[in-house]
Amino acid sequence: MKAQRLVVLASLLICLVAAAPLADASQDPAPPAQAQPTAAPAQPPAQPNVSVNISRTEEPMWYMNPVLIGLGVLVLVVLVVLASRGGENSTTIVKD
């Protein structure tokens, strides 16, 4: 347990040392010798004229309706189940 705490503490110290700024106070950057001319203020971009017109020109076809697709699949499954059970002999013969 003490070893784990020591490893965690060492990792924390390494992270803190690595994150600290490494610049020396004696190496301050020299101030610029002359002032840079400032650029002209940027003009805001012109607002584009955007027109969105959404209109539906054609009606969806009946076979694209998800409800009808689901019903079709359900009917197909029922038909397959009925067809698979139709071959069995389901009559009971009682002998006297």
Backbone as XML, in Angstrom:
<?xml version="1.0"?>
<chain id="A" units="angstrom">
  <residue number="1" name="MET">
    <atom name="N" x="0.822" y="-1.185" z="0.000"/>
    <atom name="CA" x="0.000" y="0.000" z="0.000"/>
    <atom name="C" x="0.868" y="1.252" z="0.000"/>
  </residue>
  <residue number="2" name="LYS">
    <atom name="N" x="1.954" y="1.224" z="0.775"/>
    <atom name="CA" x="2.850" y="2.371" z="0.817"/>
    <atom name="C" x="3.557" y="2.556" z="-0.521"/>
  </residue>
  <residue number="3" name="ALA">
    <atom name="N" x="3.839" y="1.455" z="-1.189"/>
    <atom name="CA" x="4.507" y="1.537" z="-2.490"/>
    <atom name="C" x="3.584" y="2.196" z="-3.520"/>
  </residue>
  <residue number="4" name="GLN">
    <atom name="N" x="2.310" y="1.878" z="-3.454"/>
    <atom name="CA" x="1.355" y="2.477" z="-4.388"/>
    <atom name="C" x="1.246" y="3.978" z="-4.139"/>
  </residue>
  <residue number="5" name="ARG">
    <atom name="N" x="1.192" y="4.364" z="-2.883"/>
    <atom name="CA" x="1.115" y="5.786" z="-2.564"/>
    <atom name="C" x="2.372" y="6.521" z="-3.025"/>
  </residue>
  <residue number="6" name="LEU">
    <atom name="N" x="3.527" y="5.873" z="-2.868"/>
    <atom name="CA" x="4.781" y="6.479" z="-3.290"/>
    <atom name="C" x="4.807" y="6.664" z="-4.810"/>
  </residue>
  <residue number="7" name="VAL">
    <atom name="N" x="4.317" y="5.679" z="-5.546"/>
    <atom name="CA" x="4.284" y="5.771" z="-7.012"/>
    <atom name="C" x="3.324" y="6.876" z="-7.441"/>
  </residue>
  <residue number="8" name="VAL">
    <atom name="N" x="2.162" y="6.966" z="-6.796"/>
    <atom name="CA" x="1.191" y="8.006" z="-7.137"/>
    <atom name="C" x="1.770" y="9.385" z="-6.831"/>
  </residue>
  <residue number="9" name="LEU">
    <atom name="N" x="2.416" y="9.543" z="-5.696"/>
    <atom name="CA" x="3.017" y="10.814" z="-5.324"/>
    <atom name="C" x="4.135" y="11.196" z="-6.292"/>
  </residue>
  <residue number="10" name="ALA">
    <atom name="N" x="4.957" y="10.236" z="-6.672"/>
    <atom name="CA" x="6.044" y="10.517" z="-7.606"/>
    <atom name="C" x="5.486" y="10.913" z="-8.968"/>
  </residue>
  <residue number="11" name="SER">
    <atom name="N" x="4.441" y="10.255" z="-9.412"/>
    <atom name="CA" x="3.820" y="10.595" z="-10.700"/>
    <atom name="C" x="3.234" y="11.996" z="-10.660"/>
  </residue>
  <residue number="12" name="LEU">
    <atom name="N" x="2.610" y="12.336" z="-9.548"/>
    <atom name="CA" x="2.035" y="13.663" z="-9.401"/>
    <atom name="C" x="3.123" y="14.735" z="-9.428"/>
  </residue>
  <residue number="13" name="LEU">
    <atom name="N" x="4.226" y="14.495" z="-8.738"/>
    <atom name="CA" x="5.319" y="15.462" z="-8.730"/>
    <atom name="C" x="5.934" y="15.616" z="-10.118"/>
  </residue>
  <residue number="14" name="ILE">
    <atom name="N" x="6.082" y="14.525" z="-10.844"/>
    <atom name="CA" x="6.644" y="14.584" z="-12.197"/>
    <atom name="C" x="5.721" y="15.394" z="-13.104"/>
  </residue>
  <residue number="15" name="CYS">
    <atom name="N" x="4.416" y="15.182" z="-12.978"/>
    <atom name="CA" x="3.459" y="15.933" z="-13.793"/>
    <atom name="C" x="3.503" y="17.421" z="-13.470"/>
  </residue>
  <residue number="16" name="LEU">
    <atom name="N" x="3.608" y="17.766" z="-12.194"/>
    <atom name="CA" x="3.669" y="19.171" z="-11.802"/>
    <atom name="C" x="4.941" y="19.838" z="-12.305"/>
  </residue>
  <residue number="17" name="VAL">
    <atom name="N" x="6.054" y="19.133" z="-12.253"/>
    <atom name="CA" x="7.311" y="19.693" z="-12.722"/>
    <atom name="C" x="7.270" y="19.863" z="-14.236"/>
  </residue>
  <residue number="18" name="ALA">
    <atom name="N" x="6.686" y="18.906" z="-14.940"/>
    <atom name="CA" x="6.624" y="18.991" z="-16.395"/>
    <atom name="C" x="5.676" y="20.095" z="-16.845"/>
  </residue>
  <residue number="19" name="ALA">
    <atom name="N" x="4.650" y="20.383" z="-16.057"/>
    <atom name="CA" x="3.675" y="21.402" z="-16.434"/>
    <atom name="C" x="4.127" y="22.808" z="-16.077"/>
  </residue>
  <residue number="20" name="ALA">
    <atom name="N" x="5.103" y="22.941" z="-15.217"/>
    <atom name="CA" x="5.575" y="24.262" z="-14.795"/>
    <atom name="C" x="6.290" y="24.941" z="-15.953"/>
  </residue>
  <residue number="21" name="PRO">
    <atom name="N" x="6.136" y="26.258" z="-16.092"/>
    <atom name="CA" x="6.842" y="26.967" z="-17.173"/>
    <atom name="C" x="8.346" y="26.949" z="-16.909"/>
  </residue>
  <residue number="22" name="LEU">
    <atom name="N" x="9.107" y="26.755" z="-17.958"/>
    <atom name="CA" x="10.553" y="26.620" z="-17.816"/>
    <atom name="C" x="11.304" y="27.893" z="-18.207"/>
  </residue>
  <residue number="23" name="ALA">
    <atom name="N" x="10.629" y="28.988" z="-18.462"/>
    <atom name="CA" x="11.284" y="30.230" z="-18.885"/>
    <atom name="C" x="11.980" y="30.883" z="-17.693"/>
  </residue>
  <residue number="24" name="ASP">
    <atom name="N" x="13.197" y="31.351" z="-17.952"/>
    <atom name="CA" x="13.949" y="32.064" z="-16.915"/>
    <atom name="C" x="13.529" y="33.527" z="-16.914"/>
  </residue>
  <residue number="25" name="ALA">
    <atom name="N" x="13.575" y="34.140" z="-15.754"/>
    <atom name="CA" x="13.233" y="35.548" z="-15.639"/>
    <atom name="C" x="14.294" y="36.421" z="-16.297"/>
  </residue>
  <residue number="26" name="SER">
    <atom name="N" x="15.541" y="35.942" z="-16.392"/>
    <atom name="CA" x="16.616" y="36.749" z="-16.964"/>
    <atom name="C" x="16.543" y="36.785" z="-18.487"/>
  </residue>
  <residue number="27" name="GLN">
    <atom name="N" x="15.788" y="35.936" z="-19.095"/>
    <atom name="CA" x="15.713" y="35.876" z="-20.549"/>
    <atom name="C" x="14.399" y="36.463" z="-21.061"/>
  </residue>
  <residue number="28" name="ASP">
    <atom name="N" x="14.031" y="37.624" z="-20.552"/>
    <atom name="CA" x="12.825" y="38.289" z="-21.028"/>
    <atom name="C" x="13.030" y="38.701" z="-22.482"/>
  </residue>
  <residue number="29" name="PRO">
    <atom name="N" x="11.995" y="38.579" z="-23.284"/>
    <atom name="CA" x="12.163" y="38.996" z="-24.674"/>
    <atom name="C" x="12.363" y="40.509" z="-24.749"/>
  </residue>
  <residue number="30" name="ALA">
    <atom name="N" x="13.216" y="40.942" z="-25.669"/>
    <atom name="CA" x="13.514" y="42.364" z="-25.814"/>
    <atom name="C" x="12.309" y="43.077" z="-26.400"/>
  </residue>
  <residue number="31" name="PRO">
    <atom name="N" x="12.028" y="44.277" z="-25.938"/>
    <atom name="CA" x="10.904" y="45.012" z="-26.518"/>
    <atom name="C" x="11.228" y="45.364" z="-27.962"/>
  </residue>
  <residue number="32" name="PRO">
    <atom name="N" x="10.234" y="45.477" z="-28.781"/>
    <atom name="CA" x="10.506" y="45.789" z="-30.188"/>
    <atom name="C" x="11.126" y="47.176" z="-30.326"/>
  </residue>
  <residue number="33" name="ALA">
    <atom name="N" x="12.054" y="47.286" z="-31.274"/>
    <atom name="CA" x="12.766" y="48.541" z="-31.471"/>
    <atom name="C" x="11.834" y="49.604" z="-32.020"/>
  </residue>
  <residue number="34" name="GLN">
    <atom name="N" x="10.964" y="49.243" z="-32.920"/>
    <atom name="CA" x="10.023" y="50.204" z="-33.461"/>
    <atom name="C" x="8.637" y="49.579" z="-33.476"/>
  </residue>
  <residue number="35" name="ALA">
    <atom name="N" x="7.674" y="50.414" z="-33.395"/>
    <atom name="CA" x="6.294" y="49.925" z="-33.357"/>
    <atom name="C" x="5.888" y="49.451" z="-34.753"/>
  </residue>
  <residue number="36" name="GLN">
    <atom name="N" x="5.201" y="48.359" z="-34.773"/>
    <atom name="CA" x="4.707" y="47.818" z="-36.037"/>
    <atom name="C" x="3.485" y="48.626" z="-36.470"/>
  </residue>
  <residue number="37" name="PRO">
    <atom name="N" x="3.369" y="48.941" z="-37.747"/>
    <atom name="CA" x="2.157" y="49.648" z="-38.185"/>
    <atom name="C" x="0.956" y="48.716" z="-38.070"/>
  </residue>
  <residue number="38" name="THR">
    <atom name="N" x="-0.117" y="49.283" z="-37.607"/>
    <atom name="CA" x="-1.308" y="48.466" z="-37.426"/>
    <atom name="C" x="-2.044" y="48.343" z="-38.749"/>
  </residue>
  <residue number="39" name="ALA">
    <atom name="N" x="-2.632" y="47.202" z="-38.949"/>
    <atom name="CA" x="-3.376" y="46.960" z="-40.181"/>
    <atom name="C" x="-4.716" y="47.683" z="-40.105"/>
  </residue>
  <residue number="40" name="ALA">
    <atom name="N" x="-5.271" y="47.941" z="-41.255"/>
    <atom name="CA" x="-6.584" y="48.589" z="-41.309"/>
    <atom name="C" x="-7.608" y="47.643" z="-40.697"/>
  </residue>
  <residue number="41" name="PRO">
    <atom name="N" x="-8.590" y="48.192" z="-40.008"/>
    <atom name="CA" x="-9.585" y="47.310" z="-39.381"/>
    <atom name="C" x="-10.323" y="46.500" z="-40.456"/>
  </residue>
  <residue number="42" name="ALA">
    <atom name="N" x="-10.501" y="45.234" z="-40.151"/>
    <atom name="CA" x="-11.161" y="44.348" z="-41.106"/>
    <atom name="C" x="-12.642" y="44.671" z="-41.181"/>
  </residue>
  <residue number="43" name="GLN">
    <atom name="N" x="-13.156" y="44.694" z="-42.390"/>
    <atom name="CA" x="-14.570" y="44.946" z="-42.572"/>
    <atom name="C" x="-15.320" y="43.634" z="-42.397"/>
  </residue>
  <residue number="44" name="PRO">
    <atom name="N" x="-16.490" y="43.694" z="-41.805"/>
    <atom name="CA" x="-17.253" y="42.454" z="-41.642"/>
    <atom name="C" x="-17.674" y="41.928" z="-43.013"/>
  </residue>
  <residue number="45" name="PRO">
    <atom name="N" x="-17.747" y="40.611" z="-43.162"/>
    <atom name="CA" x="-18.128" y="40.048" z="-44.454"/>
    <atom name="C" x="-19.576" y="40.410" z="-44.790"/>
  </residue>
  <residue number="46" name="ALA">
    <atom name="N" x="-19.831" y="40.563" z="-46.060"/>
    <atom name="CA" x="-21.176" y="40.915" z="-46.504"/>
    <atom name="C" x="-22.115" y="39.740" z="-46.244"/>
  </residue>
  <residue number="47" name="GLN">
    <atom name="N" x="-23.312" y="40.057" z="-45.829"/>
    <atom name="CA" x="-24.296" y="39.015" z="-45.548"/>
    <atom name="C" x="-24.839" y="38.476" z="-46.863"/>
  </residue>
  <residue number="48" name="PRO">
    <atom name="N" x="-24.718" y="37.171" z="-47.093"/>
    <atom name="CA" x="-25.237" y="36.607" z="-48.338"/>
    <atom name="C" x="-26.762" y="36.557" z="-48.311"/>
  </residue>
  <residue number="49" name="ASN">
    <atom name="N" x="-27.350" y="36.670" z="-49.474"/>
    <atom name="CA" x="-28.790" y="36.593" z="-49.606"/>
    <atom name="C" x="-29.156" y="35.136" z="-49.877"/>
  </residue>
  <residue number="50" name="VAL">
    <atom name="N" x="-29.687" y="34.461" z="-48.882"/>
    <atom name="CA" x="-30.011" y="33.044" z="-49.001"/>
    <atom name="C" x="-31.523" y="32.888" z="-48.964"/>
  </residue>
  <residue number="51" name="SER">
    <atom name="N" x="-32.035" y="32.192" z="-49.957"/>
    <atom name="CA" x="-33.466" y="31.929" z="-50.030"/>
    <atom name="C" x="-33.676" y="30.425" z="-50.117"/>
  </residue>
  <residue number="52" name="VAL">
    <atom name="N" x="-34.420" y="29.864" z="-49.176"/>
    <atom name="CA" x="-34.677" y="28.427" z="-49.146"/>
    <atom name="C" x="-36.152" y="28.208" z="-49.423"/>
  </residue>
  <residue number="53" name="ASN">
    <atom name="N" x="-36.437" y="27.441" z="-50.460"/>
    <atom name="CA" x="-37.807" y="27.155" z="-50.839"/>
    <atom name="C" x="-37.965" y="25.635" z="-50.868"/>
  </residue>
  <residue number="54" name="ILE">
    <atom name="N" x="-38.747" y="25.112" z="-49.942"/>
    <atom name="CA" x="-38.955" y="23.672" z="-49.858"/>
    <atom name="C" x="-40.387" y="23.386" z="-50.285"/>
  </residue>
  <residue number="55" name="SER">
    <atom name="N" x="-40.507" y="22.604" z="-51.320"/>
    <atom name="CA" x="-41.833" y="22.213" z="-51.766"/>
    <atom name="C" x="-41.777" y="20.778" z="-52.253"/>
  </residue>
  <residue number="56" name="ARG">
    <atom name="N" x="-42.819" y="20.057" z="-51.990"/>
    <atom name="CA" x="-42.899" y="18.663" z="-52.392"/>
    <atom name="C" x="-43.693" y="18.598" z="-53.687"/>
  </residue>
  <residue number="57" name="THR">
    <atom name="N" x="-43.070" y="18.054" z="-54.720"/>
    <atom name="CA" x="-43.727" y="18.049" z="-56.018"/>
    <atom name="C" x="-44.407" y="16.728" z="-56.325"/>
  </residue>
  <residue number="58" name="GLU">
    <atom name="N" x="-43.976" y="15.652" z="-55.717"/>
    <atom name="CA" x="-44.595" y="14.364" z="-56.006"/>
    <atom name="C" x="-44.954" y="13.652" z="-54.709"/>
  </residue>
  <residue number="59" name="GLU">
    <atom name="N" x="-45.999" y="12.903" z="-54.738"/>
    <atom name="CA" x="-46.455" y="12.154" z="-53.572"/>
    <atom name="C" x="-45.660" y="10.857" z="-53.462"/>
  </residue>
  <residue number="60" name="PRO">
    <atom name="N" x="-45.410" y="10.380" z="-52.247"/>
    <atom name="CA" x="-44.700" y="9.107" z="-52.106"/>
    <atom name="C" x="-45.569" y="7.952" z="-52.602"/>
  </residue>
  <residue number="61" name="MET">
    <atom name="N" x="-44.942" y="6.977" z="-53.154"/>
    <atom name="CA" x="-45.651" y="5.823" z="-53.688"/>
    <atom name="C" x="-46.096" y="4.932" z="-52.530"/>
  </residue>
  <residue number="62" name="TRP">
    <atom name="N" x="-47.113" y="4.123" z="-52.752"/>
    <atom name="CA" x="-47.688" y="3.291" z="-51.690"/>
    <atom name="C" x="-46.685" y="2.274" z="-51.177"/>
  </residue>
  <residue number="63" name="TYR">
    <atom name="N" x="-45.794" y="1.795" z="-52.043"/>
    <atom name="CA" x="-44.844" y="0.769" z="-51.618"/>
    <atom name="C" x="-43.689" y="1.353" z="-50.810"/>
  </residue>
  <residue number="64" name="MET">
    <atom name="N" x="-43.642" y="2.649" z="-50.653"/>
    <atom name="CA" x="-42.603" y="3.277" z="-49.832"/>
    <atom name="C" x="-43.107" y="3.570" z="-48.420"/>
  </residue>
  <residue number="65" name="ASN">
    <atom name="N" x="-44.371" y="3.248" z="-48.138"/>
    <atom name="CA" x="-44.951" y="3.500" z="-46.830"/>
    <atom name="C" x="-44.466" y="2.444" z="-45.835"/>
  </residue>
  <residue number="66" name="PRO">
    <atom name="N" x="-43.825" y="2.816" z="-44.730"/>
    <atom name="CA" x="-43.292" y="1.834" z="-43.789"/>
    <atom name="C" x="-44.374" y="0.982" z="-43.121"/>
  </residue>
  <residue number="67" name="VAL">
    <atom name="N" x="-45.564" y="1.530" z="-42.937"/>
    <atom name="CA" x="-46.646" y="0.754" z="-42.321"/>
    <atom name="C" x="-47.058" y="-0.378" z="-43.254"/>
  </residue>
  <residue number="68" name="LEU">
    <atom name="N" x="-47.183" y="-0.074" z="-44.530"/>
    <atom name="CA" x="-47.561" y="-1.114" z="-45.482"/>
    <atom name="C" x="-46.450" y="-2.144" z="-45.660"/>
  </residue>
  <residue number="69" name="ILE">
    <atom name="N" x="-45.219" y="-1.739" z="-45.590"/>
    <atom name="CA" x="-44.104" y="-2.688" z="-45.666"/>
    <atom name="C" x="-44.159" y="-3.636" z="-44.473"/>
  </residue>
  <residue number="70" name="GLY">
    <atom name="N" x="-44.399" y="-3.100" z="-43.275"/>
    <atom name="CA" x="-44.491" y="-3.940" z="-42.074"/>
    <atom name="C" x="-45.649" y="-4.919" z="-42.163"/>
  </residue>
  <residue number="71" name="LEU">
    <atom name="N" x="-46.797" y="-4.444" z="-42.627"/>
    <atom name="CA" x="-47.940" y="-5.353" z="-42.776"/>
    <atom name="C" x="-47.652" y="-6.434" z="-43.811"/>
  </residue>
  <residue number="72" name="GLY">
    <atom name="N" x="-46.980" y="-6.075" z="-44.888"/>
    <atom name="CA" x="-46.628" y="-7.060" z="-45.909"/>
    <atom name="C" x="-45.701" y="-8.130" z="-45.369"/>
  </residue>
  <residue number="73" name="VAL">
    <atom name="N" x="-44.723" y="-7.736" z="-44.580"/>
    <atom name="CA" x="-43.805" y="-8.705" z="-43.973"/>
    <atom name="C" x="-44.559" y="-9.605" z="-43.010"/>
  </residue>
  <residue number="74" name="LEU">
    <atom name="N" x="-45.468" y="-9.039" z="-42.225"/>
    <atom name="CA" x="-46.249" y="-9.833" z="-41.280"/>
    <atom name="C" x="-47.125" y="-10.845" z="-42.010"/>
  </residue>
  <residue number="75" name="VAL">
    <atom name="N" x="-47.786" y="-10.423" z="-43.074"/>
    <atom name="CA" x="-48.616" y="-11.352" z="-43.851"/>
    <atom name="C" x="-47.760" y="-12.442" z="-44.473"/>
  </residue>
  <residue number="76" name="LEU">
    <atom name="N" x="-46.589" y="-12.096" z="-44.962"/>
    <atom name="CA" x="-45.687" y="-13.094" z="-45.549"/>
    <atom name="C" x="-45.252" y="-14.121" z="-44.510"/>
  </residue>
  <residue number="77" name="VAL">
    <atom name="N" x="-44.941" y="-13.693" z="-43.297"/>
    <atom name="CA" x="-44.545" y="-14.625" z="-42.238"/>
    <atom name="C" x="-45.708" y="-15.540" z="-41.877"/>
  </residue>
  <residue number="78" name="VAL">
    <atom name="N" x="-46.914" y="-14.997" z="-41.784"/>
    <atom name="CA" x="-48.084" y="-15.818" z="-41.462"/>
    <atom name="C" x="-48.321" y="-16.852" z="-42.559"/>
  </residue>
  <residue number="79" name="LEU">
    <atom name="N" x="-48.182" y="-16.461" z="-43.816"/>
    <atom name="CA" x="-48.364" y="-17.412" z="-44.912"/>
    <atom name="C" x="-47.319" y="-18.515" z="-44.890"/>
  </residue>
  <residue number="80" name="VAL">
    <atom name="N" x="-46.089" y="-18.186" z="-44.573"/>
    <atom name="CA" x="-45.035" y="-19.206" z="-44.490"/>
    <atom name="C" x="-45.328" y="-20.172" z="-43.356"/>
  </residue>
  <residue number="81" name="VAL">
    <atom name="N" x="-45.765" y="-19.671" z="-42.212"/>
    <atom name="CA" x="-46.088" y="-20.537" z="-41.079"/>
    <atom name="C" x="-47.260" y="-21.448" z="-41.426"/>
  </residue>
  <residue number="82" name="LEU">
    <atom name="N" x="-48.299" y="-20.907" z="-42.043"/>
    <atom name="CA" x="-49.459" y="-21.722" z="-42.412"/>
    <atom name="C" x="-49.094" y="-22.764" z="-43.463"/>
  </residue>
  <residue number="83" name="ALA">
    <atom name="N" x="-48.244" y="-22.401" z="-44.404"/>
    <atom name="CA" x="-47.848" y="-23.354" z="-45.434"/>
    <atom name="C" x="-46.986" y="-24.474" z="-44.855"/>
  </residue>
  <residue number="84" name="SER">
    <atom name="N" x="-46.165" y="-24.147" z="-43.874"/>
    <atom name="CA" x="-45.305" y="-25.177" z="-43.294"/>
    <atom name="C" x="-46.109" y="-26.138" z="-42.421"/>
  </residue>
  <residue number="85" name="ARG">
    <atom name="N" x="-47.199" y="-25.687" z="-41.844"/>
    <atom name="CA" x="-48.027" y="-26.568" z="-41.005"/>
    <atom name="C" x="-49.062" y="-27.338" z="-41.835"/>
  </residue>
  <residue number="86" name="GLY">
    <atom name="N" x="-49.289" y="-26.944" z="-43.065"/>
    <atom name="CA" x="-50.319" y="-27.583" z="-43.879"/>
    <atom name="C" x="-49.969" y="-28.996" z="-44.292"/>
  </residue>
  <residue number="87" name="GLY">
    <atom name="N" x="-48.727" y="-29.377" z="-44.324"/>
    <atom name="CA" x="-48.316" y="-30.714" z="-44.745"/>
    <atom name="C" x="-48.468" y="-31.760" z="-43.658"/>
  </residue>
  <residue number="88" name="GLU">
    <atom name="N" x="-48.657" y="-31.353" z="-42.439"/>
    <atom name="CA" x="-48.780" y="-32.314" z="-41.341"/>
    <atom name="C" x="-50.167" y="-32.946" z="-41.343"/>
  </residue>
  <residue number="89" name="ASN">
    <atom name="N" x="-50.222" y="-34.151" z="-40.886"/>
    <atom name="CA" x="-51.511" y="-34.834" z="-40.737"/>
    <atom name="C" x="-52.039" y="-34.478" z="-39.362"/>
  </residue>
  <residue number="90" name="SER">
    <atom name="N" x="-52.980" y="-33.565" z="-39.323"/>
    <atom name="CA" x="-53.469" y="-33.091" z="-38.048"/>
    <atom name="C" x="-54.801" y="-33.712" z="-37.659"/>
  </residue>
  <residue number="91" name="THR">
    <atom name="N" x="-55.236" y="-34.704" z="-38.397"/>
    <atom name="CA" x="-56.520" y="-35.347" z="-38.039"/>
    <atom name="C" x="-56.258" y="-36.477" z="-37.067"/>
  </residue>
  <residue number="92" name="THR">
    <atom name="N" x="-57.173" y="-36.654" z="-36.184"/>
    <atom name="CA" x="-57.098" y="-37.730" z="-35.197"/>
    <atom name="C" x="-58.105" y="-38.823" z="-35.583"/>
  </residue>
  <residue number="93" name="ILE">
    <atom name="N" x="-57.604" y="-40.037" z="-35.694"/>
    <atom name="CA" x="-58.460" y="-41.159" z="-36.043"/>
    <atom name="C" x="-58.696" y="-41.970" z="-34.773"/>
  </residue>
  <residue number="94" name="VAL">
    <atom name="N" x="-59.938" y="-42.123" z="-34.439"/>
    <atom name="CA" x="-60.315" y="-42.894" z="-33.263"/>
    <atom name="C" x="-60.895" y="-44.221" z="-33.730"/>
  </residue>
  <residue number="95" name="LYS">
    <atom name="N" x="-60.288" y="-45.321" z="-33.311"/>
    <atom name="CA" x="-60.760" y="-46.653" z="-33.713"/>
    <atom name="C" x="-61.690" y="-47.189" z="-32.664"/>
  </residue>
  <residue number="96" name="ASP">
    <atom name="N" x="-62.751" y="-47.840" z="-33.141"/>
    <atom name="CA" x="-63.705" y="-48.439" z="-32.221"/>
    <atom name="C" x="-63.254" y="-49.799" z="-31.777"/>
  </residue>
</chain>
